Amino acid sequence: MKKRLLPVMVVVTSLAWSLAASANVPSPPNSSVDPCLVICPQGDIPFHVTVRDFANVPIANSAVMIDFCSCVGHGFSFCLSLPCRLVALSDAAGTATFNIPGGGLCATPVSVYADGVFLASRTIASPDQNGDMTVDAADAAILGGKIGTTDPSGDLDCDGSVTPNDQSTRALHAQHSCGVVPTQVQSWGRTKAIYR
């Protein structure tokens, strides 16, 4: 009888250890990342990442990082003097919100991490299609050439394709440029940039 219980106890003990080890460790399948990363020079488009563990419990104070290093200087720029890796801490619901002032596009997707765990990659989209840090008629022309495609750099409404609705979204940001501070629920001060 004892010999039969021993393997079960070992399995139960191993299972308990494994569950304890996964507490507060981000789970990519249970975490959520906005389907697209749209960035305006005015910094008025929020990007959300919600971090959950393997038990689907939100993780507060998780260090969520977006790595732009492969993009900065390669078609994409920040409006402010920021490092290429941005970090924000998640709130009590496990959500970190980024309001990133910048513009332009990048051929390489950026990576999103939570506490060092890779969660997702996203292609940058922007109403500032040419990266001159102002949303104007030139951007409308570039975006117009993408209508009818699935080019993620022109998918400003995150529906998976570039349509006239994306031009409408761009128009909502017309004349947005660097140096204009938007009124927003989530202030830029909550997003912490760190050097790495």
C-alpha positions as CSV (number, residue, x, y, z in Angstrom):
1,M,0.0,0.0,0.0
2,K,2.8,2.4,0.9
3,K,4.6,1.7,-2.4
4,R,1.5,2.7,-4.3
5,L,1.1,6.0,-2.4
6,L,4.7,7.1,-2.8
7,P,4.5,7.7,-6.5
8,V,1.3,9.6,-6.1
9,M,2.8,11.7,-3.3
10,V,5.8,12.5,-5.5
11,V,3.5,13.6,-8.3
12,V,1.5,15.8,-6.0
13,T,4.6,17.3,-4.4
14,S,6.0,18.0,-7.9
15,L,2.8,19.5,-9.0
16,A,2.6,21.8,-6.0
17,W,6.2,22.9,-6.5
18,S,5.5,23.6,-10.2
19,L,2.4,25.7,-9.4
20,A,4.3,27.6,-6.7
21,A,7.1,28.3,-9.2
22,S,4.7,29.7,-11.8
23,A,3.1,32.2,-9.4
24,N,3.9,35.7,-10.6
25,V,5.7,34.4,-13.6
26,P,4.2,35.9,-16.8
27,S,2.3,33.5,-19.0
28,P,2.4,34.5,-22.7
29,P,-0.8,32.6,-23.6
30,N,-2.7,34.1,-20.6
31,S,-1.4,37.7,-21.1
32,S,-2.8,40.1,-23.6
33,V,-1.1,42.6,-25.9
34,D,-3.0,45.1,-28.0
35,P,-3.3,43.7,-31.6
36,C,-1.4,46.6,-33.1
37,L,1.1,49.2,-32.0
38,V,-0.1,52.6,-33.3
39,I,2.1,55.6,-32.5
40,C,1.3,59.2,-33.0
41,P,3.8,62.2,-32.6
42,Q,1.4,63.6,-30.0
43,G,1.5,60.4,-27.9
44,D,-2.2,60.2,-27.7
45,I,-2.8,56.6,-28.7
46,P,-2.5,54.2,-25.8
47,F,-0.9,50.7,-26.1
48,H,-2.0,48.2,-23.5
49,V,-0.3,45.1,-22.2
50,T,-2.0,43.0,-19.5
51,V,0.2,40.5,-17.7
52,R,-1.2,37.3,-16.2
53,D,0.5,34.3,-14.6
54,F,-0.1,30.6,-15.5
55,A,-3.2,30.5,-13.2
56,N,-4.6,33.5,-15.2
57,V,-4.1,35.8,-12.3
58,P,-3.1,39.4,-13.1
59,I,0.4,40.4,-12.1
60,A,0.8,43.8,-10.5
61,N,4.1,45.7,-10.7
62,S,5.3,43.6,-13.6
63,A,8.1,45.4,-15.6
64,V,6.7,45.5,-19.1
65,M,9.2,46.4,-21.7
66,I,8.9,47.3,-25.4
67,D,12.1,47.0,-27.3
68,F,12.4,49.5,-30.1
69,C,16.2,49.2,-30.6
70,S,15.9,47.6,-34.0
71,C,13.7,50.5,-35.2
72,V,15.0,53.8,-33.7
73,G,17.0,55.5,-36.5
74,H,15.7,53.0,-39.1
75,G,12.5,54.8,-40.2
76,F,11.1,55.3,-36.7
77,S,11.9,58.1,-34.1
78,F,10.7,59.2,-30.7
79,C,9.6,62.8,-30.3
80,L,11.4,62.9,-26.9
81,S,15.0,61.9,-26.2
82,L,14.2,58.4,-25.0
83,P,16.2,55.2,-24.9
84,C,15.2,52.4,-27.3
85,R,13.7,50.3,-24.5
86,L,10.7,51.6,-22.7
87,V,9.4,50.1,-19.5
88,A,6.2,50.7,-17.6
89,L,5.0,48.9,-14.4
90,S,1.7,47.1,-14.5
91,D,-1.1,48.3,-12.2
92,A,-3.2,46.2,-9.8
93,A,-5.2,44.7,-12.8
94,G,-1.9,43.7,-14.4
95,T,-2.1,46.3,-17.1
96,A,0.7,48.6,-18.3
97,T,-0.3,51.5,-20.6
98,F,2.1,53.2,-22.9
99,N,1.5,56.6,-24.6
100,I,4.4,56.9,-26.9
101,P,5.2,60.1,-28.8
102,G,6.8,59.2,-32.0
103,G,6.4,58.6,-35.7
104,G,7.5,56.8,-38.8
105,L,7.5,53.1,-39.5
106,C,9.9,50.2,-39.2
107,A,10.3,47.0,-41.2
108,T,11.3,45.0,-38.1
109,P,8.6,44.2,-35.5
110,V,9.2,45.4,-32.0
111,S,9.2,42.9,-29.1
112,V,7.1,43.1,-25.9
113,Y,8.4,41.5,-22.7
114,A,7.1,41.2,-19.1
115,D,9.7,40.6,-16.4
116,G,12.0,39.3,-19.1
117,V,9.4,36.9,-20.6
118,F,8.7,37.4,-24.3
119,L,5.0,38.1,-24.8
120,A,4.6,39.2,-28.4
121,S,5.9,41.2,-31.3
122,R,4.1,44.0,-33.1
123,T,4.7,46.0,-36.3
124,I,4.6,49.8,-35.8
125,A,1.8,51.7,-37.5
126,S,1.5,55.4,-37.4
127,P,-0.6,58.2,-38.8
128,D,2.8,59.8,-39.4
129,Q,3.7,57.4,-42.3
130,N,6.8,59.3,-43.5
131,G,8.4,59.9,-40.1
132,D,8.6,63.7,-40.3
133,M,6.9,64.0,-36.9
134,T,3.8,65.8,-38.4
135,V,0.6,64.1,-39.6
136,D,-0.2,65.9,-42.9
137,A,-1.2,65.4,-46.5
138,A,1.9,63.5,-47.4
139,D,1.0,60.9,-44.9
140,A,-2.5,60.7,-46.3
141,A,-1.0,60.0,-49.8
142,I,1.3,57.2,-48.5
143,L,-1.6,55.6,-46.5
144,G,-3.8,55.9,-49.5
145,G,-1.4,53.7,-51.5
146,K,-1.8,51.0,-48.9
147,I,-5.6,50.8,-49.1
148,G,-6.8,47.3,-50.1
149,T,-3.7,45.6,-48.6
150,T,-3.0,43.9,-45.3
151,D,0.1,46.0,-44.6
152,P,0.2,46.3,-40.8
153,S,2.1,49.6,-41.0
154,G,-1.1,51.2,-42.4
155,D,-3.6,49.4,-40.3
156,L,-4.4,52.2,-37.9
157,D,-7.7,50.8,-36.6
158,C,-6.3,47.3,-35.9
159,D,-8.9,45.4,-38.0
160,G,-6.3,43.4,-40.0
161,S,-6.5,45.3,-43.3
162,V,-6.0,48.8,-44.7
163,T,-9.3,50.5,-45.6
164,P,-10.8,54.0,-45.9
165,N,-11.5,53.7,-42.2
166,D,-7.7,53.9,-41.6
167,Q,-7.7,57.2,-43.5
168,S,-10.5,58.4,-41.1
169,T,-8.3,57.4,-38.2
170,R,-5.4,59.2,-39.7
171,A,-7.6,62.3,-40.1
172,L,-8.4,62.3,-36.4
173,H,-4.7,62.9,-35.8
174,A,-4.2,65.5,-38.6
175,Q,-1.6,68.1,-37.8
176,H,-0.5,66.3,-34.7
177,S,3.2,66.8,-34.2
178,C,5.9,66.7,-31.6
179,G,5.9,69.2,-28.7
180,V,2.1,69.2,-28.3
181,V,1.1,67.7,-25.0
182,P,-2.3,65.9,-25.2
183,T,-4.9,65.7,-22.5
184,Q,-5.2,62.0,-21.6
185,V,-6.3,59.8,-18.8
186,Q,-3.0,58.0,-18.6
187,S,-0.1,60.5,-18.3
188,W,3.3,60.1,-19.8
189,G,4.7,60.3,-16.3
190,R,3.4,56.8,-15.5
191,T,5.5,55.3,-18.3
192,K,9.1,54.9,-17.1
193,A,12.0,54.8,-19.6
194,I,15.1,53.0,-18.5
195,Y,18.5,52.7,-20.1
196,R,19.8,49.2,-21.0
